[in-house]
Amino acid sequence: MSASAATSELLKSLAHGNSCPAFGNLTRLADTENLDSGSEAGTSLEHTPPTAIAGGCGGWFEEHVAAVGAPRPARPQHARTPETEGRRKAALEKVQHMAERYRAKLEQRPLGLPRVARSSPDLQTEQDTRAKSNEDELHRSSSSSLPLKPSQGFSRPTRCYEGLACSQLFAMMPKWAQTFGTALLGLDQGLADPGFGSRENAVIIFDWDDTLLPTTYILGTVLPSLPEEERHGELPDSSPHAAPLAAHAHLVGFLLRAARRSARVAIVSNSLSPWVEASGARYLPGLDLEALLQELEVPVYYARRHVPNIPVNYKVQRWKVFIDRSSGGRIGVDIVPESDGTLTVARIEEGGLMDAWNQAHPSEEVLPGDHFGEVNGLKTNLAMECRKPQKLHISMFRAVPDRDPYVEAKRIDMATCLDKFYGRGHSGWKQNVLSIGDATTEQQAIKEVLQNRPLKPCWKQESPKPFCKTVNLIDRPSLEQLSNELRILLVWLSRMVEYDKDFDLWMDGLDDLEAKLFKA
C-alpha cells in the first residue's frame, strides 16, 4: 500500500473509528472516561447529555436499530459565543412572542366565524378555513405513475396538446418523431403549468428530527425518565411527558395536513429506517403517523443509507491547546482511550476549562470527535498526564472531510424526490420548493439540487428558474419551543408557498418575512 493510501486509510479509521451501525462519527458511551475523575463514565442517563445518549453504541439504539432505526447523527456543538447566544436568544423570544400573538388572535375570533373542523389545523387563516370545504380529499398530481383521482375542488392540469387537432397530429407522427418530440421538445409531457403557487406544483420537504419530532426533548428528557424495560415500546400513559407530547403530536398532524393542502409533501431525513414511523408511533401519542402519511401520500426518504457509498477524502488538521490546571479546576472533557494511545473527545462540559478555551479561541475550538495526540510532549498515558495539577500543552488533531456526506446524502434523496414530483409532464413548470429543517444541511442540499436541475431547452420559451425557499428552525429546541415554531408554520405555510421570491428564513428574522408575506 502506498504512503498516500495508508494515510487515507488512517484518516478514515480516525473519522469512523467511533462509529456504529446506528450512528456515524459518535462516541462509545460505555467506554468513556472523565479526565477529571479518572473513573469510567458509568453515569446514569439523567446526567448524560442528549448527544451522548443518542450516540452511545453500547446503548439502547444500537441494540434495537433493526426495530426502530435511529435518529440522525448528533451534530458537533460549537463553542457558545456572545454573538451566537444573542442570536439564539433573540430567535427564541421572537418565536414565543409570535406564537402567543397568533394564539391570542384565534381566541378573539368573532362568534359568527365557524370553528375549524377537527381534521383541520387549529391555527389557520380565516380564508383557509372558509376554503377548506372543497379540499377534504388530498391527492397527488399526475407526477410519477400514480393515476389522477378526480375529487371535488381538484382539477387535473390539461396537456398543451390535448386539443383534438394537436392530439391527432401527434398521433400521426412517425415513432421516431414522437420520440424526438418527447425527449427534446417535451411534446409528450406538456402538462400546462398550473402556476407556481398551486397545490399541483409546489413541493414542501420536511426534515424529521427536531423539525417535526422533538428529538432533543425525547433523548434528553423523555428517555432518561423511563426505566430500561419501558424504553422498548410506546410511551406509557403514566409518563408525565405523555400529555405534552400528545399535544405536540396534534400539531404535527395538523401541520402535515395543512402542508398537503398547499403542496405535495415529502420527508427527507438523515435518520436510519424505520425511525420516522417508529418514533412517531412511540413518542407522538394519539397520532397514527404511518396511516396519515399513507393518506396524504407523503413519501419518507432515509438519506443516511447513502453515506457509506459517498466518497470522502480526509486531511489532518492539527493545532495546540493550552490549559492551566496548576491551580486546580476541571478540564470538563469526557474521552475515549484508543488502542494507539490517543484520546478521542466524547463530550465537553459547560463551565469547564476546555469550554473556556473554546469560547476564547473559536477558531481553535475542540469538538466531540477530535483527538488528543500528545500532552506535554508525551504520547502515552495521556489521561493520567491531564489529571495532574499542571499546565497542559495538548496537541490536537482532527480528520477533516472534503465534503459533508450528510449534505450529499440529503442532496441525493431531495433530487430523487423532485424528479418524481416534477417528472414526466412537468418539465416546463416553474418549480416551487420549500425546505424546512433545523440545520444548514437542508439549506445546502436543496440549494445544490435546484441550482443543478436541468431547465428547458434554449429553443423553447424562457427557462423558468426554480423558487428555492428554506426555513431554518432553532437547533436543539425544547418541546415548547418546537411546538411554537410549528404553530407559526401553520399560519405561514400557504403564504410561503404563494410568495413569489426565494427566501432563507432564520427564526431571528421572523418579523421581516412576516411583513412581506402578509403585506396588504
QUIURZI-V861115 format. One line per field, one symbol per residue. psi: psi as a letter, one per 40 degrees, with the letter a starting at -180 (. if undefined). burial: + if it has 24 or more other ideal C-beta (glycine too) atoms within 12 Angstrom, else -. Layout:
BEGIN
psi=???
burial=???
END
This chain:
BEGIN
psi=hidddddddddddddedeiiddhifiihddeiiheddeiigfiiddehidddddehdeaddddedddeaiiiihihhiihiddddddddddddddddddddddddddehidehiihideiiegiidddddeddefdhhiiafiaehiihhihehhhiiieeeiddddddddeiiddddddddddefdeffhhheideidedihhhiicheddhgddddddddddehideeeeaihideheeddddddddddddddddddddeiiiihhifihhfddddddddeghehgdddddddefhihhgddddddehhhiiihhiiihhhhedeaihdfhhihhideeihhhdihiheiddddddddgdefihiheihhdihfeieifdddddeigihhhhhiihhhieihdddddddddddddddddfbheedeighhhhhhieiedddddddddddehhaiideaihhhhihhhihhihifiidddddddddddddddddddehfiiihhieefddddddddei.
burial=----------++-+++++++-+++++++++++++++----+-+-+--+++++++++++++++--+--++++++++++++--------+--++-+++-++--+---+---------+--+++++++--++--+--+--++++++-------------+-+++--------+----------+---++++++++++-+++++++++++++++++++++++++++++++----+--++---+-++-++++++++++++++++++++++++++++++++++++++++++++-+--++--++++++++++++----+-+--+-+-+++-+---++++++++++---++++++++--++++++++-----++++++++++++-----++-+++----+-++++++-+--+++++++++++++++-+++++++++++++++++++++++++++++++--+--+-------+-++++++++++++++++++++++++++++++++++--+++++++-+--++--+---
END
